[in-house]
Amino acid sequence: MSNFSELINGDVPVLVDFTATWCGPCKMMAPILEQVAGELGEKVKIIKVDVDRNPQAAAHYQVQGVPTLILFKQGKTLWRQSGVMQAAQLIGTIQQFNK
């Protein structure tokens, strides 16, 4: 969890995908997140957190369902949403907070 804290406390926005291996919509997010990473490059870090392997992280951020996306910058939660999002929407949201 300390690595996680270090990651989300940086100046680069970090998009955390709270996910689970058994979750169908989570599998749909994988190529969308790859597309976002490809378009935004160094402007955002994207990390996946498996809620079954990291229940303490899921509980800490009150993740009720998966997929849940949370955008952090300098340790603060800037935005969060549960459910599948399209790449263009997600890119727009990240860019909005990365000025």
Backbone as numpy.savetxt, mean C-alpha at the origin, in Angstrom:
# Nx Ny Nz CAx CAy CAz Cx Cy Cz
8.91 -5.52 12.40 8.08 -4.31 12.40 8.94 -3.05 12.40
10.18 -3.11 12.92 11.03 -1.92 12.93 11.41 -1.51 11.51
11.67 -2.47 10.63 11.95 -2.15 9.23 10.77 -1.43 8.60
9.57 -1.88 8.93 8.35 -1.28 8.42 8.28 0.18 8.85
8.56 0.43 10.13 8.53 1.81 10.65 9.55 2.68 9.93
10.74 2.14 9.71 11.77 2.90 8.99 11.30 3.23 7.58
10.72 2.25 6.92 10.24 2.45 5.54 9.21 3.56 5.45
8.19 3.52 6.31 7.10 4.48 6.18 7.46 5.86 6.73
8.63 6.00 7.37 9.04 7.29 7.89 9.89 8.09 6.92
10.11 7.56 5.71 10.94 8.26 4.74 10.20 9.39 4.04
10.94 10.11 3.19 10.38 11.22 2.43 9.63 10.74 1.19
9.94 9.52 0.75 9.27 8.96 -0.43 7.97 8.30 0.05
6.85 8.60 -0.61 5.60 7.94 -0.21 5.71 6.42 -0.31
5.10 5.73 0.63 5.11 4.27 0.64 3.66 3.79 0.59
3.36 3.03 -0.45 2.03 2.45 -0.58 2.10 1.03 -0.03
1.34 0.78 1.02 1.34 -0.55 1.63 0.06 -1.26 1.21
0.26 -2.43 0.62 -0.85 -3.27 0.19 -1.02 -4.38 1.23
-2.04 -4.23 2.09 -2.35 -5.29 3.05 -3.13 -6.35 2.29
-2.59 -7.55 2.23 -3.09 -8.58 1.33 -3.14 -9.93 2.03
-3.67 -10.93 1.34 -3.68 -12.31 1.85 -3.64 -13.25 0.64
-2.98 -14.40 0.82 -2.81 -15.34 -0.28 -4.14 -15.92 -0.75
-5.12 -16.02 0.13 -6.41 -16.63 -0.19 -7.40 -15.64 -0.81
-7.00 -14.39 -0.95 -7.92 -13.31 -1.34 -7.91 -13.08 -2.86
-9.05 -13.35 -3.50 -9.17 -13.16 -4.95 -8.91 -11.73 -5.41
-9.59 -10.73 -4.82 -9.35 -9.35 -5.23 -7.88 -8.92 -5.03
-7.21 -9.50 -4.02 -5.79 -9.18 -3.79 -4.96 -9.61 -4.99
-5.30 -10.77 -5.55 -4.58 -11.26 -6.73 -4.80 -10.32 -7.91
-5.97 -9.71 -7.99 -6.25 -8.75 -9.06 -5.41 -7.49 -8.90
-5.03 -7.16 -7.66 -4.25 -5.95 -7.40 -2.79 -6.09 -7.85
-2.27 -7.32 -7.88 -0.85 -7.52 -8.19 -0.41 -6.87 -9.50
-1.08 -7.15 -10.65 -0.65 -6.49 -11.89 -0.90 -4.99 -11.89
-1.93 -4.55 -11.16 -2.23 -3.11 -11.06 -1.09 -2.41 -10.33
-0.62 -3.02 -9.24 0.48 -2.42 -8.47 1.77 -2.44 -9.28
1.98 -3.48 -10.09 3.16 -3.53 -10.96 3.12 -2.38 -11.96
1.94 -2.12 -12.50 1.78 -1.03 -13.46 2.06 0.32 -12.78
1.55 0.51 -11.58 1.77 1.74 -10.82 3.27 1.92 -10.57
3.93 0.85 -10.13 5.38 0.90 -9.86 6.13 1.24 -11.14
5.72 0.65 -12.26 6.37 0.92 -13.53 6.24 2.37 -13.96
5.07 2.95 -13.72 4.83 4.34 -14.15 5.45 5.35 -13.20
5.42 5.08 -11.91 5.90 6.07 -10.94 7.36 5.88 -10.54
7.90 4.68 -10.75 9.31 4.43 -10.48 9.73 4.80 -9.07
10.70 5.69 -8.96 11.28 6.08 -7.67 10.38 7.01 -6.85
9.27 7.45 -7.42 8.40 8.40 -6.72 7.58 7.75 -5.62
7.55 6.41 -5.61 6.77 5.69 -4.60 7.41 4.33 -4.35
7.32 3.88 -3.10 7.71 2.50 -2.77 6.42 1.74 -2.55
6.36 0.54 -3.08 5.17 -0.28 -2.87 5.59 -1.55 -2.15
4.96 -1.79 -1.01 5.27 -3.02 -0.27 3.99 -3.77 0.03
4.10 -5.08 0.08 2.96 -5.93 0.40 3.13 -6.45 1.82
2.05 -6.46 2.56 2.06 -7.01 3.91 0.96 -8.08 3.95
1.38 -9.31 4.16 0.43 -10.42 4.28 -0.18 -10.38 5.68
-1.50 -10.17 5.74 -2.16 -10.02 7.04 -2.13 -11.30 7.88
-2.01 -12.45 7.22 -1.94 -13.71 7.97 -0.56 -13.89 8.60
0.47 -13.41 7.93 1.83 -13.53 8.48 2.17 -12.37 9.41
1.47 -11.25 9.28 1.76 -10.06 10.09 0.48 -9.53 10.74
-0.15 -10.36 11.56 -1.42 -9.91 12.16 -1.27 -8.67 13.03
-0.08 -8.49 13.63 0.12 -7.31 14.49 0.11 -6.03 13.66
0.66 -6.06 12.45 0.64 -4.87 11.58 -0.79 -4.58 11.14
-1.52 -5.63 10.76 -2.91 -5.46 10.34 -3.74 -4.89 11.49
-3.53 -5.39 12.68 -4.28 -4.91 13.84 -3.91 -3.46 14.16
-2.62 -3.15 14.10 -2.14 -1.80 14.41 -2.79 -0.76 13.50
-2.94 -1.09 12.22 -3.53 -0.15 11.27 -5.02 -0.41 11.03
-5.62 -1.23 11.90 -7.06 -1.50 11.89 -7.55 -1.95 10.51
-6.80 -2.84 9.90 -7.18 -3.39 8.60 -8.26 -4.45 8.85
-9.46 -4.17 8.36 -10.60 -5.07 8.57 -10.77 -6.06 7.42
-10.44 -5.60 6.20 -10.61 -6.44 5.02 -9.43 -6.28 4.08
-9.27 -7.23 3.20 -8.19 -7.16 2.22 -8.77 -7.20 0.81
-8.17 -6.55 -0.16 -6.97 -5.72 0.00 -7.31 -4.36 0.62
-6.42 -3.87 1.45 -6.49 -2.51 1.96 -5.19 -1.82 1.57
-5.29 -0.67 0.96 -4.12 0.11 0.55 -4.01 1.31 1.48
-2.80 1.53 2.01 -2.56 2.70 2.85 -1.31 3.40 2.32
-1.42 4.69 2.11 -0.29 5.49 1.64 0.30 6.26 2.82
1.59 6.04 3.06 2.30 6.71 4.15 3.36 7.64 3.58
3.65 8.70 4.31 4.81 9.55 4.02 5.24 10.15 5.34
6.52 10.05 5.65 7.08 10.55 6.90 6.29 10.03 8.11
5.91 8.76 8.03 5.24 8.11 9.15 3.76 8.41 9.29
3.23 9.29 8.46 1.82 9.67 8.57 1.00 8.94 7.51
-0.23 8.57 7.89 -1.16 7.99 6.94 -1.77 9.13 6.14
-1.53 9.12 4.83 -2.07 10.18 3.97 -3.42 9.80 3.40
-3.59 8.48 3.16 -4.78 8.02 2.44 -4.92 6.52 2.66
-6.14 6.04 2.65 -6.36 4.59 2.72 -7.66 4.23 2.03
-7.68 3.03 1.47 -8.90 2.53 0.84 -8.86 1.02 0.81
-10.02 0.43 1.00 -10.14 -1.02 0.88 -10.76 -1.35 -0.47
-10.36 -2.49 -1.02 -10.92 -2.94 -2.28 -9.97 -2.68 -3.45
-10.35 -3.22 -4.59 -9.53 -3.10 -5.79 -9.69 -1.70 -6.39
-8.58 -1.15 -6.84 -8.57 0.16 -7.49 -7.90 0.03 -8.84
-8.32 0.81 -9.79 -7.67 0.81 -11.10 -6.34 1.57 -11.01
-5.40 1.20 -11.88 -4.06 1.79 -11.86 -4.10 3.31 -12.03
-4.89 3.81 -12.98 -4.93 5.25 -13.24 -5.41 6.02 -12.00
-6.42 5.48 -11.33 -6.95 6.09 -10.10 -5.87 6.13 -9.02
-5.18 5.01 -8.87 -4.16 4.88 -7.84 -2.99 5.82 -8.12
-2.56 5.89 -9.37 -1.47 6.78 -9.75 -1.86 8.23 -9.46
-3.09 8.60 -9.81 -3.57 9.95 -9.54 -3.56 10.27 -8.06
-4.00 9.32 -7.26 -4.03 9.51 -5.80 -2.62 9.70 -5.25
-1.68 8.86 -5.67 -0.31 8.96 -5.18 0.32 10.29 -5.60
0.11 10.68 -6.85 0.69 11.93 -7.35 0.13 13.13 -6.60
-1.12 13.07 -6.21 -1.77 14.14 -5.46 -1.01 14.42 -4.15
-0.49 13.37 -3.53 0.20 13.52 -2.23 1.71 13.65 -2.39
2.20 13.61 -3.61 3.65 13.60 -3.82 4.10 14.87 -4.49
3.73 16.00 -3.90 4.11 17.29 -4.49 5.15 17.96 -3.65
